[in-house]
Amino acid sequence: MPVVDEENHVIGVVSEADILFMAGMERGHTFKDVLRHILGEPLPKRTHGNRINDIMSSPAITTRPEADIKEVAGILESKKIKRLPVVDSENRLLGIISRADLVGAMSRR
């Protein structure tokens, strides 16, 4: 989820990984690791903060509306992320593109 300032400029992103880290899971854990913890292994204590800016990833990885679909797919794959904020030339949020959006666009070709 993108985090924006008062003027709708993207200043960061809160991801599933950020939320899991806040809950005590170290970054880089797999879904299997999360399940193991759910099934009985205790989670470590929360490490820091109660505010969004304490857990968000910043700066945000973003794209522009005129970006090529292949370029966006490459960013999602290389960064291992599922969604990408789309921003204008002044870094204001226009929308979000997801892996599912890309699959849908490619299937219509």
Steps between C-alpha positions, in 0.01 A plus 500: 500500500646837405557762768445858383556844649245783518551579129457138386876449439607140554743492793509128570323165480371262767525141378401165644867452586504830693195395702644154572829661607307727736331191644841350573583301186842574356511625143565229248283234663293284270128431530595157641689675780191708579288184515749334734466794737120490474506130582679539828840661489484824700561827322777723628399827663412789276811696420397862461236764441126535478482743209494441125826687446662256746429201275465632144763436237638826366568623243223322314569318176262658248423514130352751257178457300692493172729213610510191281320194639814287461701755698243498782493119501880502526489734800240286678704185436843638586383675818275206601199728550134456405386856443654823381372855559453698178601866538500811284802720424468664844489162681126531577310174526284418197428135572650158562592231249509138612620170360136412434459821296797400285368147444161644402656748257718233339208260462304762307775539240 
